[in-house]
Amino acid sequence: MWHPPRSDPPRRSVVARRLVAGLGLAVLAAACVRPDAPGVAIGLFDADLIFGFSEPATVAPPPNTPVPISPPPVNPVPPIPPSGSTLEFPDRDVDDNPFADLPPVNAPADTCPEAAREAFPEEIAGLQVTAAPTEGLSRWKQAGTREVPDIGPLAITGFERRTVQDVEVIREANGAPVELTYATSQLDFFSGAVVVSRFRVITDGVTRTADSRTEIVGVDRVAVREPDAGVALESLEFLDSETGDLIASSTFTPPVLYLPLPVIPGESYQATGVDLRTGATLRHEARVVDRQRVDACGDVVDGWFVEATQVFAGGPDPAPRQYDYVVSTQFGGVLTSERIVTDGVAQGLPSVDVTFSLGQLTPDPLPDSDPAQAGG
């Protein structure tokens, strides 16, 4: 699969075009999410988008943060067509749709069995990232509650589609990556926009000085590291789900550290990234707890469980959110589970307690890619 240079906005818009279209069609092939399912809002994306990027007027908070993004507002999403209906694409024959062969994101419930109690992961999450992520589209499960002001709690169920793409190994040694980058994409739960999160992984960021060491401080462990030594969030982009226009963006300096490498169970750390263009700040306070397994619809995935609190100072009425997640180092340092807890009542925003987790171990190929590369 051809990857456009990140410094070439016109070509990157082509990637965004395919990304938005692929997500929309995968979701529209759903069979188990209904138009009236409470707390779920998914819509049709135009698969024939032609657009360019302009300087966004707003900053982009982390995905699924209940902070309004305006202007411009995200276009209203149309209802899901009834089961069995034909997808229509303006100015395009359905037979020519390049995403038509993608598996449905919402298969019947019996295709997502629970893992057996004695099930064991195929690969253990090591202390270090030793391979690059596998590109592809994967189904994710979602479960929890959403409480809307003046309405009350609504159940969150079903699935969503996420991608891993733009994987680039920048440095390597002895056949293992030392520095790499990758991007993930998903639908933002609150705004309905497509969110592209770009990560950088650095495996040799422990400071190489005479006093470099690991210490025991109380019950926590700390290490002397570079600020972004590990899996770190570099930037966020919000794309309008109908037009593909760039709504908002944030690029953090330094990148916000999500998992220090090599992993030290019990280590606590703080990370702060600033968007130099707008002054928006993402503060991340976290602790690596221990290994945790994720049930990917019957397949057990191992990873490192991190408890965190995030504050995005840059949107209206910033408030902290609980953000717990699992990072699987054996799969290139990608996230395989997230739990988000927010309390937006004081700001007149929805409150949620929702968990998103990987729902398939082997990803489907990205559009126009070689299916043989989508293993894993």
C-alpha positions as a LaTeX table, in Angstrom:
\begin{tabular}{lrrr}
\hline
Residue & $x$ (\AA) & $y$ (\AA) & $z$ (\AA) \\
\hline
Met1 & 0.00 & 0.00 & 0.00 \\
Trp2 & 1.34 & 3.42 & $-0.96$ \\
His3 & 1.69 & 5.93 & 1.86 \\
Pro4 & 1.80 & 9.65 & 0.99 \\
Pro5 & 4.44 & 11.82 & 2.71 \\
Arg6 & 3.07 & 13.43 & 5.83 \\
Ser7 & 4.30 & 16.82 & 4.63 \\
Asp8 & 2.16 & 16.71 & 1.48 \\
Pro9 & $-1.36$ & 17.91 & 2.46 \\
Pro10 & $-3.01$ & 17.32 & $-0.94$ \\
Arg11 & $-1.91$ & 13.65 & $-0.97$ \\
Arg12 & $-2.75$ & 13.21 & 2.68 \\
Ser13 & $-6.29$ & 14.31 & 1.86 \\
Val14 & $-6.55$ & 11.26 & $-0.40$ \\
Val15 & $-5.71$ & 9.03 & 2.56 \\
Ala16 & $-8.33$ & 10.86 & 4.63 \\
Arg17 & $-10.83$ & 10.41 & 1.80 \\
Arg18 & $-10.32$ & 6.65 & 1.74 \\
Leu19 & $-10.27$ & 6.51 & 5.53 \\
Val20 & $-13.59$ & 8.31 & 5.93 \\
Ala21 & $-15.22$ & 6.30 & 3.19 \\
Gly22 & $-13.92$ & 3.00 & 4.53 \\
Leu23 & $-15.14$ & 3.70 & 8.03 \\
Gly24 & $-18.56$ & 4.79 & 6.82 \\
Leu25 & $-19.14$ & 1.76 & 4.62 \\
Ala26 & $-17.86$ & $-0.69$ & 7.20 \\
Val27 & $-20.29$ & 0.76 & 9.71 \\
Leu28 & $-23.19$ & 0.86 & 7.24 \\
Ala29 & $-22.78$ & $-2.84$ & 6.55 \\
Ala30 & $-23.91$ & $-3.33$ & 10.16 \\
Ala31 & $-26.44$ & $-5.97$ & 11.01 \\
Cys32 & $-26.75$ & $-5.75$ & 14.77 \\
Val33 & $-26.92$ & $-2.00$ & 15.40 \\
Arg34 & $-30.36$ & $-0.52$ & 14.84 \\
Pro35 & $-31.30$ & 3.10 & 13.95 \\
Asp36 & $-33.07$ & 3.40 & 17.30 \\
Ala37 & $-30.26$ & 1.91 & 19.40 \\
Pro38 & $-29.84$ & 4.28 & 22.36 \\
Gly39 & $-26.56$ & 6.09 & 22.57 \\
Val40 & $-25.31$ & 5.02 & 19.12 \\
Ala41 & $-25.09$ & 7.55 & 16.28 \\
Ile42 & $-23.57$ & 6.30 & 13.02 \\
Gly43 & $-24.15$ & 7.66 & 9.57 \\
Leu44 & $-23.49$ & 7.41 & 5.83 \\
Phe45 & $-20.26$ & 8.88 & 4.51 \\
Asp46 & $-19.83$ & 10.03 & 0.93 \\
Ala47 & $-17.31$ & 7.70 & $-0.70$ \\
Asp48 & $-16.45$ & 10.19 & $-3.48$ \\
Leu49 & $-14.93$ & 13.07 & $-1.56$ \\
Ile50 & $-12.82$ & 15.80 & $-3.10$ \\
Phe51 & $-11.52$ & 18.31 & $-0.61$ \\
Gly52 & $-8.52$ & 20.22 & 0.64 \\
Phe53 & $-7.21$ & 21.14 & 4.06 \\
Ser54 & $-7.38$ & 24.66 & 5.44 \\
Glu55 & $-6.10$ & 26.04 & 8.70 \\
Pro56 & $-8.55$ & 24.81 & 11.36 \\
Ala57 & $-10.25$ & 27.35 & 13.59 \\
Thr58 & $-10.28$ & 25.11 & 16.67 \\
Val59 & $-8.09$ & 22.68 & 18.55 \\
Ala60 & $-8.69$ & 18.94 & 18.60 \\
Pro61 & $-9.15$ & 17.29 & 22.02 \\
Pro62 & $-8.46$ & 13.57 & 22.57 \\
Pro63 & $-11.06$ & 11.25 & 21.01 \\
Asn64 & $-14.35$ & 10.84 & 22.87 \\
Thr65 & $-13.86$ & 13.96 & 25.00 \\
Pro66 & $-17.19$ & 15.79 & 25.55 \\
Val67 & $-15.88$ & 19.19 & 24.45 \\
Pro68 & $-17.91$ & 21.00 & 21.76 \\
Ile69 & $-16.02$ & 21.55 & 18.51 \\
Ser70 & $-17.19$ & 24.73 & 16.79 \\
Pro71 & $-17.17$ & 26.40 & 14.38 \\
Pro72 & $-17.86$ & 24.71 & 12.03 \\
Pro73 & $-20.25$ & 22.13 & 13.50 \\
Val74 & $-20.15$ & 18.55 & 12.34 \\
Asn75 & $-22.88$ & 17.95 & 9.79 \\
Pro76 & $-25.91$ & 15.99 & 11.02 \\
Val77 & $-25.57$ & 12.29 & 10.24 \\
Pro78 & $-28.41$ & 10.67 & 8.27 \\
Pro79 & $-30.15$ & 7.58 & 9.63 \\
Ile80 & $-28.84$ & 4.10 & 8.89 \\
Pro81 & $-30.64$ & 2.54 & 5.89 \\
Pro82 & $-32.92$ & $-0.39$ & 6.76 \\
Ser83 & $-31.43$ & $-3.86$ & 6.61 \\
Gly84 & $-31.24$ & $-5.19$ & 3.07 \\
Ser85 & $-31.32$ & $-1.77$ & 1.39 \\
Thr86 & $-28.84$ & $-0.82$ & $-1.33$ \\
Leu87 & $-26.08$ & 1.64 & $-0.52$ \\
Glu88 & $-26.06$ & 4.56 & $-2.94$ \\
Phe89 & $-23.04$ & 6.68 & $-3.79$ \\
Pro90 & $-23.51$ & 10.01 & $-5.65$ \\
Asp91 & $-21.92$ & 9.98 & $-9.09$ \\
Arg92 & $-20.59$ & 6.48 & $-8.55$ \\
Asp93 & $-21.76$ & 3.03 & $-9.55$ \\
Val94 & $-22.10$ & 0.78 & $-6.51$ \\
Asp95 & $-20.19$ & $-1.92$ & $-8.37$ \\
Asp96 & $-17.21$ & 0.47 & $-8.60$ \\
Asn97 & $-17.12$ & 1.10 & $-4.85$ \\
Pro98 & $-13.58$ & 0.14 & $-3.73$ \\
Phe99 & $-14.75$ & $-0.63$ & $-0.18$ \\
Ala100 & $-17.63$ & $-2.95$ & $-1.11$ \\
Asp101 & $-15.73$ & $-6.10$ & $-0.14$ \\
Leu102 & $-14.93$ & $-5.01$ & 3.41 \\
Pro103 & $-16.42$ & $-7.32$ & 6.07 \\
Pro104 & $-19.30$ & $-5.81$ & 8.08 \\
Val105 & $-18.39$ & $-4.09$ & 11.31 \\
Asn106 & $-21.56$ & $-5.28$ & 13.02 \\
Ala107 & $-21.93$ & $-9.02$ & 12.54 \\
Pro108 & $-24.52$ & $-11.04$ & 14.47 \\
Ala109 & $-23.89$ & $-11.27$ & 18.19 \\
Asp110 & $-23.03$ & $-14.96$ & 18.03 \\
Thr111 & $-19.94$ & $-14.10$ & 15.96 \\
Cys112 & $-18.46$ & $-12.32$ & 18.98 \\
Pro113 & $-18.18$ & $-15.09$ & 21.57 \\
Glu114 & $-16.56$ & $-14.67$ & 24.95 \\
Ala115 & $-13.11$ & $-16.11$ & 25.42 \\
Ala116 & $-12.92$ & $-19.31$ & 27.39 \\
Arg117 & $-11.78$ & $-18.93$ & 30.97 \\
Glu118 & $-8.69$ & $-21.00$ & 30.28 \\
Ala119 & $-7.87$ & $-19.20$ & 27.01 \\
Phe120 & $-4.30$ & $-17.97$ & 26.68 \\
Pro121 & $-2.94$ & $-15.20$ & 24.40 \\
Glu122 & $-0.91$ & $-16.23$ & 21.37 \\
Glu123 & 1.73 & $-13.61$ & 22.23 \\
Ile124 & 2.69 & $-12.10$ & 25.57 \\
Ala125 & 3.16 & $-8.35$ & 25.90 \\
Gly126 & 6.86 & $-7.86$ & 26.53 \\
Leu127 & 8.64 & $-4.99$ & 28.20 \\
Gln128 & 9.62 & $-3.54$ & 24.84 \\
Val129 & 8.13 & $-3.00$ & 21.38 \\
Thr130 & 9.91 & $-5.42$ & 19.07 \\
Ala131 & 7.83 & $-5.19$ & 15.86 \\
Ala132 & 5.90 & $-2.63$ & 13.86 \\
Pro133 & 2.08 & $-2.54$ & 14.01 \\
Thr134 & 0.03 & $-4.33$ & 11.36 \\
Glu135 & $-2.01$ & $-2.02$ & 9.15 \\
Gly136 & $-5.69$ & $-2.78$ & 8.69 \\
Leu137 & $-9.28$ & $-2.22$ & 9.78 \\
Ser138 & $-10.52$ & $-3.88$ & 12.95 \\
Arg139 & $-13.86$ & $-4.18$ & 14.65 \\
Trp140 & $-14.01$ & $-2.80$ & 18.20 \\
Lys141 & $-16.62$ & $-3.52$ & 20.87 \\
Gln142 & $-18.25$ & $-0.75$ & 22.87 \\
Ala143 & $-20.17$ & $-1.11$ & 26.13 \\
Gly144 & $-21.23$ & 1.28 & 28.86 \\
Thr145 & $-23.68$ & 4.06 & 29.65 \\
Arg146 & $-24.16$ & 7.63 & 28.50 \\
Glu147 & $-26.13$ & 10.07 & 30.63 \\
Val148 & $-27.60$ & 13.00 & 28.72 \\
Pro149 & $-28.85$ & 16.11 & 30.59 \\
Asp150 & $-32.67$ & 16.13 & 30.95 \\
Ile151 & $-32.88$ & 12.64 & 29.42 \\
Gly152 & $-31.06$ & 10.24 & 31.73 \\
Pro153 & $-28.80$ & 7.21 & 31.19 \\
Leu154 & $-28.70$ & 5.43 & 27.84 \\
Ala155 & $-27.03$ & 2.11 & 27.13 \\
Ile156 & $-24.01$ & 1.99 & 24.83 \\
Thr157 & $-23.70$ & $-1.26$ & 22.90 \\
Gly158 & $-22.57$ & $-2.59$ & 19.54 \\
Phe159 & $-19.36$ & $-2.16$ & 17.58 \\
Glu160 & $-17.30$ & 0.41 & 15.78 \\
Arg161 & $-14.51$ & 0.31 & 13.20 \\
Arg162 & $-10.95$ & 1.55 & 13.75 \\
Thr163 & $-7.87$ & 1.52 & 11.55 \\
Val164 & $-4.13$ & 1.32 & 11.95 \\
Gln165 & $-2.31$ & 2.91 & 9.03 \\
Asp166 & 0.67 & 5.04 & 7.91 \\
Val167 & 3.11 & 2.71 & 9.69 \\
Glu168 & 6.69 & 3.86 & 9.13 \\
Val169 & 9.84 & 2.46 & 10.73 \\
Ile170 & 12.25 & 5.38 & 11.06 \\
Arg171 & 15.15 & 3.63 & 12.81 \\
Glu172 & 15.89 & 0.00 & 13.58 \\
Ala173 & 18.65 & $-2.10$ & 15.09 \\
Asn174 & 19.22 & $-5.86$ & 14.96 \\
Gly175 & 15.98 & $-6.30$ & 13.01 \\
Ala176 & 13.83 & $-4.56$ & 15.65 \\
Pro177 & 12.36 & $-1.04$ & 15.41 \\
Val178 & 13.99 & 1.66 & 17.49 \\
Glu179 & 11.72 & 4.45 & 16.31 \\
Leu180 & 8.47 & 4.19 & 14.36 \\
Thr181 & 5.27 & 6.11 & 13.73 \\
Tyr182 & 1.71 & 5.03 & 13.03 \\
Ala183 & $-1.77$ & 6.52 & 12.88 \\
Thr184 & $-5.12$ & 5.26 & 14.12 \\
Ser185 & $-8.59$ & 6.43 & 13.15 \\
Gln186 & $-12.05$ & 6.13 & 14.65 \\
Leu187 & $-15.40$ & 7.86 & 14.90 \\
Asp188 & $-15.58$ & 10.32 & 17.78 \\
Phe189 & $-18.37$ & 9.19 & 20.08 \\
Phe190 & $-19.67$ & 12.70 & 20.84 \\
Ser191 & $-19.19$ & 14.71 & 17.64 \\
Gly192 & $-19.45$ & 11.99 & 14.98 \\
Ala193 & $-16.25$ & 13.31 & 13.37 \\
Val194 & $-13.47$ & 11.04 & 12.17 \\
Val195 & $-10.45$ & 11.33 & 14.49 \\
Val196 & $-6.94$ & 10.58 & 13.26 \\
Ser197 & $-4.45$ & 10.08 & 16.11 \\
Arg198 & $-0.74$ & 9.93 & 15.24 \\
Phe199 & 1.68 & 8.14 & 17.54 \\
Arg200 & 5.47 & 7.90 & 17.76 \\
Val201 & 7.21 & 4.92 & 19.40 \\
Ile202 & 10.79 & 5.28 & 20.68 \\
Thr203 & 12.37 & 2.23 & 22.28 \\
Asp204 & 15.82 & 3.64 & 23.20 \\
Gly205 & 14.77 & 6.80 & 25.04 \\
Val206 & 16.19 & 5.91 & 28.47 \\
Thr207 & 18.84 & 8.52 & 29.25 \\
Arg208 & 22.36 & 7.19 & 28.63 \\
Thr209 & 24.25 & 8.94 & 31.44 \\
Ala210 & 26.36 & 7.78 & 34.33 \\
Asp211 & 23.55 & 8.36 & 36.82 \\
Ser212 & 20.89 & 6.73 & 34.65 \\
Arg213 & 19.12 & 4.25 & 36.86 \\
Thr214 & 15.82 & 2.84 & 38.02 \\
Glu215 & 14.81 & 3.62 & 41.59 \\
Ile216 & 12.15 & 2.44 & 43.99 \\
Val217 & 10.22 & 5.42 & 45.39 \\
Gly218 & 7.61 & 4.23 & 47.86 \\
Val219 & 5.42 & 1.76 & 46.03 \\
Asp220 & 6.08 & 3.43 & 42.67 \\
Arg221 & 8.96 & 2.88 & 40.30 \\
Val222 & 10.47 & 5.65 & 38.23 \\
Ala223 & 13.16 & 5.73 & 35.56 \\
Val224 & 15.37 & 8.43 & 34.08 \\
Arg225 & 13.95 & 8.91 & 30.56 \\
Glu226 & 13.58 & 11.28 & 27.69 \\
Pro227 & 10.16 & 13.04 & 27.76 \\
Asp228 & 8.75 & 10.95 & 24.91 \\
Ala229 & 10.59 & 7.67 & 25.54 \\
Gly230 & 7.94 & 5.14 & 24.64 \\
Val231 & 4.52 & 5.23 & 23.00 \\
Ala232 & 3.55 & 8.90 & 22.68 \\
Leu233 & 0.68 & 10.82 & 21.07 \\
Glu234 & 2.03 & 13.35 & 18.55 \\
Ser235 & $-1.08$ & 14.90 & 17.03 \\
Leu236 & $-4.85$ & 14.77 & 16.53 \\
Glu237 & $-6.97$ & 15.67 & 13.52 \\
Phe238 & $-10.76$ & 15.92 & 13.39 \\
Leu239 & $-12.28$ & 15.41 & 9.92 \\
Asp240 & $-15.88$ & 16.18 & 9.01 \\
Ser241 & $-17.51$ & 12.80 & 8.41 \\
Glu242 & $-19.48$ & 14.05 & 5.39 \\
Thr243 & $-17.04$ & 16.31 & 3.55 \\
Gly244 & $-13.64$ & 15.23 & 4.83 \\
Asp245 & $-12.80$ & 18.83 & 5.72 \\
Leu246 & $-10.36$ & 19.40 & 8.54 \\
Ile247 & $-12.38$ & 20.71 & 11.48 \\
Ala248 & $-9.70$ & 20.90 & 14.16 \\
Ser249 & $-6.16$ & 19.80 & 14.86 \\
Ser250 & $-3.61$ & 19.71 & 17.65 \\
Thr251 & 0.12 & 18.92 & 17.44 \\
Phe252 & 1.76 & 18.39 & 20.82 \\
Thr253 & 5.28 & 19.49 & 21.79 \\
Pro254 & 6.64 & 17.31 & 23.22 \\
Pro255 & 4.47 & 14.33 & 22.27 \\
Val256 & 2.30 & 13.13 & 25.17 \\
Leu257 & 3.72 & 9.93 & 26.65 \\
Tyr258 & 1.14 & 7.11 & 26.91 \\
Leu259 & 3.45 & 4.21 & 27.85 \\
Pro260 & 7.12 & 4.49 & 28.88 \\
Leu261 & 9.50 & 1.98 & 27.26 \\
Pro262 & 10.88 & $-0.30$ & 28.42 \\
Val263 & 7.86 & $-1.03$ & 30.59 \\
Ile264 & 8.34 & $-0.94$ & 34.36 \\
Pro265 & 5.23 & $-2.27$ & 36.18 \\
Gly266 & 4.23 & 0.17 & 38.91 \\
Glu267 & 5.91 & 3.18 & 37.28 \\
Ser268 & 4.10 & 6.52 & 37.65 \\
Tyr269 & 4.72 & 9.37 & 35.23 \\
Gln270 & 3.41 & 12.71 & 34.04 \\
Ala271 & 3.40 & 14.12 & 30.53 \\
Thr272 & 2.36 & 17.49 & 29.16 \\
Gly273 & 2.10 & 18.42 & 25.50 \\
Val274 & 1.42 & 21.93 & 24.17 \\
Asp275 & $-0.01$ & 22.84 & 20.79 \\
Leu276 & 2.30 & 25.76 & 19.91 \\
Arg277 & $-0.19$ & 27.16 & 17.39 \\
Thr278 & $-3.05$ & 27.61 & 19.84 \\
Gly279 & $-1.56$ & 27.14 & 23.29 \\
Ala280 & $-3.89$ & 24.21 & 24.03 \\
Thr281 & $-2.38$ & 21.80 & 26.57 \\
Leu282 & $-2.92$ & 18.09 & 27.15 \\
Arg283 & $-1.88$ & 16.95 & 30.64 \\
His284 & $-1.58$ & 13.23 & 31.24 \\
Glu285 & $-0.91$ & 11.67 & 34.66 \\
Ala286 & $-0.62$ & 7.90 & 34.60 \\
Arg287 & 0.61 & 4.73 & 36.26 \\
Val288 & 1.49 & 1.40 & 34.67 \\
Val289 & $-0.43$ & $-1.13$ & 36.76 \\
Asp290 & 0.27 & $-4.61$ & 35.38 \\
Arg291 & $-0.51$ & $-6.92$ & 32.50 \\
Gln292 & $-4.16$ & $-7.20$ & 31.52 \\
Arg293 & $-5.92$ & $-9.34$ & 28.95 \\
Val294 & $-8.48$ & $-8.13$ & 26.43 \\
Asp295 & $-11.20$ & $-10.43$ & 25.09 \\
Ala296 & $-11.20$ & $-9.81$ & 21.32 \\
Cys297 & $-14.38$ & $-11.81$ & 20.61 \\
Gly298 & $-12.95$ & $-15.11$ & 21.77 \\
Asp299 & $-9.25$ & $-14.38$ & 21.22 \\
Val300 & $-7.29$ & $-13.24$ & 24.26 \\
Val301 & $-4.94$ & $-10.29$ & 23.71 \\
Asp302 & $-2.29$ & $-9.47$ & 26.30 \\
Gly303 & $-1.23$ & $-5.92$ & 27.10 \\
Trp304 & $-0.13$ & $-3.41$ & 29.74 \\
Phe305 & $-2.92$ & $-1.78$ & 31.74 \\
Val306 & $-2.45$ & 1.95 & 32.45 \\
Glu307 & $-4.56$ & 4.08 & 34.81 \\
Ala308 & $-4.57$ & 7.73 & 33.77 \\
Thr309 & $-6.22$ & 11.10 & 34.21 \\
Gln310 & $-6.29$ & 13.55 & 31.31 \\
Val311 & $-7.02$ & 17.27 & 31.24 \\
Phe312 & $-7.30$ & 19.08 & 27.93 \\
Ala313 & $-6.84$ & 22.80 & 28.64 \\
Gly314 & $-7.91$ & 24.61 & 25.52 \\
Gly315 & $-11.60$ & 23.85 & 25.08 \\
Pro316 & $-14.48$ & 25.43 & 26.98 \\
Asp317 & $-14.72$ & 24.48 & 30.66 \\
Pro318 & $-11.90$ & 21.92 & 30.70 \\
Ala319 & $-12.53$ & 19.08 & 33.11 \\
Pro320 & $-10.45$ & 16.01 & 33.92 \\
Arg321 & $-11.47$ & 12.64 & 32.56 \\
Gln322 & $-10.56$ & 9.18 & 33.74 \\
Tyr323 & $-8.76$ & 7.42 & 30.92 \\
Asp324 & $-7.66$ & 3.81 & 31.46 \\
Tyr325 & $-6.24$ & 1.81 & 28.58 \\
Val326 & $-4.27$ & $-1.25$ & 27.51 \\
Val327 & $-1.22$ & $-1.06$ & 25.24 \\
Ser328 & $-0.03$ & $-4.23$ & 23.48 \\
Thr329 & 3.70 & $-3.97$ & 22.95 \\
Gln330 & 3.82 & $-7.21$ & 20.93 \\
Phe331 & 1.63 & $-5.54$ & 18.28 \\
Gly332 & 3.79 & $-2.44$ & 17.85 \\
Gly333 & 2.56 & $-0.43$ & 20.83 \\
Val334 & $-1.05$ & 0.03 & 19.71 \\
Leu335 & $-3.93$ & 0.46 & 22.13 \\
Thr336 & $-6.25$ & $-2.54$ & 22.40 \\
Ser337 & $-8.68$ & $-1.26$ & 25.04 \\
Glu338 & $-9.84$ & 2.09 & 26.43 \\
Arg339 & $-12.15$ & 3.03 & 29.28 \\
Ile340 & $-13.35$ & 6.64 & 29.40 \\
Val341 & $-15.24$ & 8.15 & 32.33 \\
Thr342 & $-16.37$ & 11.77 & 32.14 \\
Asp343 & $-18.69$ & 13.96 & 34.19 \\
Gly344 & $-20.09$ & 16.69 & 31.98 \\
Val345 & $-23.15$ & 17.61 & 34.02 \\
Ala346 & $-21.71$ & 20.88 & 35.29 \\
Gln347 & $-20.95$ & 21.95 & 31.72 \\
Gly348 & $-24.29$ & 20.76 & 30.35 \\
Leu349 & $-22.50$ & 17.98 & 28.46 \\
Pro350 & $-23.13$ & 14.23 & 28.39 \\
Ser351 & $-21.48$ & 12.05 & 31.02 \\
Val352 & $-20.19$ & 8.64 & 30.01 \\
Asp353 & $-18.64$ & 5.50 & 31.39 \\
Val354 & $-17.76$ & 3.48 & 28.32 \\
Thr355 & $-15.22$ & 0.83 & 27.43 \\
Phe356 & $-13.94$ & 0.30 & 23.88 \\
Ser357 & $-11.97$ & $-2.88$ & 23.20 \\
Leu358 & $-10.54$ & $-4.76$ & 20.25 \\
Gly359 & $-13.05$ & $-7.14$ & 18.71 \\
Gln360 & $-10.92$ & $-9.06$ & 16.22 \\
Leu361 & $-7.37$ & $-10.30$ & 16.44 \\
Thr362 & $-6.58$ & $-10.35$ & 12.70 \\
Pro363 & $-7.36$ & $-7.01$ & 11.00 \\
Asp364 & $-9.04$ & $-6.72$ & 7.63 \\
Pro365 & $-6.91$ & $-5.14$ & 4.88 \\
Leu366 & $-7.10$ & $-1.44$ & 4.23 \\
Pro367 & $-8.60$ & $-0.42$ & 0.88 \\
Asp368 & $-6.18$ & $-0.88$ & $-2.03$ \\
Ser369 & $-3.75$ & $-2.88$ & 0.11 \\
Asp370 & $-2.43$ & $-6.39$ & $-0.30$ \\
Pro371 & $-4.65$ & $-8.73$ & 1.75 \\
Ala372 & $-1.60$ & $-10.91$ & 2.44 \\
Gln373 & $-0.17$ & $-8.07$ & 4.54 \\
Ala374 & $-3.16$ & $-7.95$ & 6.90 \\
Gly375 & $-2.18$ & $-10.73$ & 9.25 \\
Gly376 & $-1.79$ & $-10.84$ & 12.92 \\
\hline
\end{tabular}
